[in-house]
Amino acid sequence: MITEPELVGEPGPDTPADVVSGFDPGQGLRAGGRRRRVHGLLWAAAGALVASAVWAAAVFAYGIGGERKPDPRGYRVESDSCAAVELKALAKAVGEQAAEPSTELDGIEHPALRRIRCTVDFTVAVVRAPDGEEASGWSTGYQASLTAELHTETDPRPEFEASSTLTEIDGTGVDRVERVPDLGDLAYLLIMEDESMRVQVVEGGAVVTLTLTSWMSPPDIDNGTESLPDVVDQPEMLAYRADLISDTREVMKALKTG
């Protein structure tokens, strides 16, 4: 179960009638009552004007009573934005990029929302045996996927904040959620049950998600005559948490300049 992430009254019955309305049943409307009524109307009008001025100022300053469009904060999300993605920290940690980032085909180009998805594959490496002296026969590889959205009509933050309480994303359970300080307006690190990790950031109208996944494969076995080598433990993904956060920060910069 995912919890919150770790970062004036009315006059009384004894009140004289003239205090309430300025009206004496025996003498009709008195001058004093008339003055009180006129003064009350003037004060009510003045109060209404002041309240209107305060409300107008609040609407202007804070958008109260109206829906302001989100600030793009300089982000540019276009079909060619994937070319600006460089994951230098992850490349140093898990292996060089095997190819240029590839753009997936489910992007959105709409006046209210622009979205791109792109993936980066890193070179496959042979996992060392538990003794660390020789190859185990197993190989491991990593892939990073980026989703960048730019909302131009509605503020994405409420929905973004709600996403931090999800217990499952795309069929995979969420194991833990952590706040990431000093990144965008609000950022979370999600550790998934399949040991993948993702950093999700909202800044103005932009939402950026960078995900790191890994996989392992056994060596090729010739006609089944060789026995499968012992399974080795999958590399610990949390070791790359700082690299994932660092590259997310750099991707956000690239989307503003590229």
N, C-alpha and C positions, 0 to 999 in steps of 0.2 A: 504494500500500500504506500503510495507516494504522499508524503506530508509536505508542509511548507518548506521551500528550500532553505539550506544552512547559509548568507551573507547577511380691558384689561378687565377687568371685572365689571359687573353691572352694579348700579347703586342699590343700597340695602332698603328694606321696607320702611325704616324710620327716617329716610332722607326727605326733607321738605320738597314739595312739588315744584317750587320755583327754582330750586337747585337743579332739578332734573330737566325742566323744560322752559323755565321763565314764564310760566302761565299760572295766573291766579283765577280759579273758577268763578270767584265772586266779582272780580273787577276787569276781566278780560286780559289782554296782552299788555304787560307793563313795559315802561320804557327800558327799565333795567334788563328785562328779558330780551327785548329787541336788540339791545347792545350786545348782550352775551351771545345771541344767535349770530349777529353779524360778525362779531370777533371770531366766533367758532368757525364760521365759513371761511374767513380770511386765513386763519391758521390751517384749516384743512387744505385749502388751495395751495398755500406755501409748502405744506408738508408733501403734497403730491408732486409739486415741482421738484423739490429736493430729492424725493425718492426716484423720480424719473431720471434725474441727472446722475444719481449714483448707479442706477441700473444700466444706463447708457455707457457709463465709464467702465462698468464691469464687463459688459458685452464686448466693448472695444478691446479691453486689456486681456480678457480671459476667454472670450468666445462663449460666455454663458448665454444660453437661450438660442444658440445657433451652432451649426456644425462647420467648424473650420477645416479646411483641407490640410492634410499633414504637410509638414515642411520636408522637402526632398533632401535637405542638408547637402546638396551638391552631388548626390549619387547619380550615376548614369548606368542604367541597365539596358543593354542593347544585345542584339543577336551575336555580336562579335566580342562581347565583354569577356568571354572565357579566355580569349587570347592574352588578356592582361593578368591571368592568374598564375602566380609563381609561389610554390609551396617550398620555400628554401629550408625552413627549419625541419619539416617532415622529411624532405629529401636527404638531409644530412643525417637524420636519425634512423630512417628505415630503408633508404636506398634511393638512388637517383630516379628521376622520372623516366619511364620507359618510352614515352612519346609525348607530344604536345597535348594539352587538355582537349578533350573532345566534347562537343556540344550535343546534348540530347535533343530529341525532336518534340518534346512536350512543352516548349517555351510558350509564353503568352505575350502578345503585343496588343494591348487594349488601352484606350484612353484612361481607364481607371486602374489598370494593373499591368505592369511589365514584369515578366519573370524569365529567368534562364536557369538551366541546369547543366552542369558540366562535370566531367569525371577526369581524374588523373590516376593512371596506373604507375606503380613504382616497380623497379626491377625485382625479379624473383631471386631469393637467396636461399642457400642450403642451410638448414638448421644444424647446428653442432650437436653432437651426442651429449648426454648428461655429463660425461667426463670432460667435455670441452676440447678434446684433443683431435677428434676426427668427425667427419660428417655423419649424420644419423641416417641419411638416405631420404629424409623428408625435406620438402621445400616449403617456404612460406612467402606469401606476397601480400602487398597492401594496396588499397585503393582509397582515394579521397574523392568525395563527391560534394559539389558546391551547389546550393540553391540560393539565388539572390532575387528578391522581390522588391519592387518599388511601387507603393500604393500612392495614388495621386488624388483620390477622392475621399477615402475614409481612413481614419487613424487605425493602424494595425495593432496598437499596443494592448487594448483590452483582450483581444483574441490571443495575442502573444503571451500575456500573463496567464491566461487560462491554460495554455498549452503546458505550462510547468507542472500542472497537476495531473497530466495524463499518466495512466499506468501502462499504456501500450501504444506503440507507434508503428504503423505499417506491419502489424502482426507480431512485433517483437516487444517483449515486456521491458519496462523501464525499471532498472535496478536502483538508481540513485540520481538525485538532482542536486547540483551545487550552484550557488551564485558565483558569477565571475565579476570581480570588482573592476572598476575603471575601464569598462569596455562598452562603448555605445551608451544608450540611455538605460538599457537593462540587458543583462546577458546571463545565460545559464549553460552549465556543462551537464550533459545527460550521459550517464553510463548505462548502457543497455545490457540486457541479460545475455545477448550473444557476444558480449565483450567489445562491441563497437562503441565508439564515443562520438558525440556531436556537440558542437558549440553553436548555440542559437543566440542571435543578437538582434535587438530592435534599436534603430536610431532614426528619429523622425518618421518618415514614411517608408524607410528601408528595413527589410528583414533579411538577415544573412544567416545561413546555416552551413556549417562545414562539418562533414562526417568522415571519420576514419574507420575503415573495416579491414579485417585481415582474413586470410584463408590459408589452409595447409593442404598439401597433397603428397601422397606416398611416391616413391620412385617407380619407374616402369618395371614391371615384372615380365620377363621373357617366357611366354607360353605357360605361365603358371608354375614353372619349375623351381623358381626361387621363392623362398618364404618372405613374407612381408616383414620389414624391420620393425622393431619395437616402436610403438607410438611415443612421440616426445611431447612434452607440454607446449602448448601454444604460447608464443611470447606474450608477456604481460603488457596489455594495452595501456594501462595507467602510466606506464613509464613515459608515454608520449603525450601526456596531458598538456604540459607546458608548451610543447612544440605545436600542438593543435591550436592552442589559444594564440600563440604568437603568429602563426600563419593566418588565422582568422583576422587578426588586427591588420596584417599586411594586405589581405584581400580587400578589406573595407577601404583602405587607402587607395588601392588600385582602382576600385570601382568609382572613386571620386575623381580620379585624374585620367582614367582611361576611357 
